[in-house]
Structure formats: structure tokens, C-alpha cells
């Protein structure tokens, strides 16, 4: 009896120690993420900010006003929104259909198709081969050239397939017995139950599309179709911000920090609304990986 009591106390201490270490580690990890973001915000509202100053001495939103009043930023911003929304929708359609097909173990060639998808997670044709392929397909200066490589990935397909496989098989069997077609089962059973996974995968695609830079550099040569990221980079390299800052008596670092904050802000507002679906989608999708 005493041995059982001692082992219980020992196990309780070990669990408490593990929790303390975990909380300390996560707290330090959160701090390392928040401090750079906060420092960036301080630099964007205080032209006198230097070093590791973490509180603004003077507060001014002039840098944000200058950027938001710059009409040359409107079209790239709309292009980013168009590619993000369009890419997310297209990606979810293709990925959900592909994942639902891959979960059909009775489908001929199921293992072969699954392995083909998995191989693409480790190997690809490379930048030059991919560039030549899109060029020969006539997709240069076409937004589909930047949407397709980002919106459909093997990782998201496998994640969605794993979520479909975590659903109770009895639901699909009952739908089949009731005479529901495969597409009917997909639209009436699988999709309505997949909101967490759809939110997770959709967030992955949207973030990747919003932050995409390299594909626009490779495939879009028309300045009219540059996205927000490329435009901001061009402004910094061409020292446009330096000229504007001298005219407005603003620091160059202040304007650069403000542009970075504006790039981050959209998803800072979107993520809280998707957080519960995001967490649930990732955990459920990992049940039958």
C-alpha cells in the first residue's frame, strides 16, 4: 500500500515537473515570436526608434497613411487578394476531390496513385524544368502559373485524405446502402463533416498564396500583374521609400516596418476566426496518418 502511494506521488511529481518545463519552454517560444513583431510595430510608429527600444517615444501613424495613400499599391494589393481567394478555392476543390479518391482503397491502382503523390513530396523537376513546362504551356504572364504550383500540394492532399479516413466508415456504408452515389456521399457526407480540415488546408493555401513571391518573379513579367510582395520589394530596392521618407520627414525604417506590418495584418485578423477549426482539423487529420 505504501509502495503504491509512493509511486503515485513520484508520478505526480514527474508530471508536474514536465508541465512546468513545458510551460516555461512555450512561454519563451511565444516571447521570441512576439518581441520581433512588437519591435516592428514600434519602428513603424516611431521615427526615432533605435536599437531594442520596445516602446515608442512618439506615436505617429504617418507611415501607414503614406503607404495607404499611395495609389500604385492598390492594384498589386488587389492582385494578391485575387490570387489568394482564387487559389484557395481552386486548391480546396482539387485537393478534396483528389484526397477523397485516394481514400477509396477498393479503387484499382490505389497504392500506385498514393505513392506517386508521396514521391512528389520529396522529388520534383526543379526550377528550370518547371519554368520550361509553364512556358511551353503558354502560361507566362498568366495568373494560373502562380496559382497552380501553390494551391495544390502533396502535403495538403495527404492531410485531407487522412482526415477523410478518420471519419467513421459506417457513415459511408450507410450512405451506400441507402443508394447514395459516390459523388452524393462526397457532397452529403464527407464535405459537411470536413469543415475543420477544410479550414486548416484552406489557411495553409491562403497564407502560401498571400506570401508568394518567387512564382511572380519567374512567371509574371508584366508589371500590371505584380502582387503586393513584389511591389513592396521593388519599392525598397528602388529606394522609393527613402525618397518618400525624406519628403515627409519620416524615417526609411519607419516606412519599411509599416509596409511589413500591412502585409501581415490581413491574416492576423483572419486566423482568430479559424483557430478552433485549424486546431481540430490538424489533430483529427493525424489520427489515421
Beta strands, then each sheet from edge to edge (+ up, - down):
end
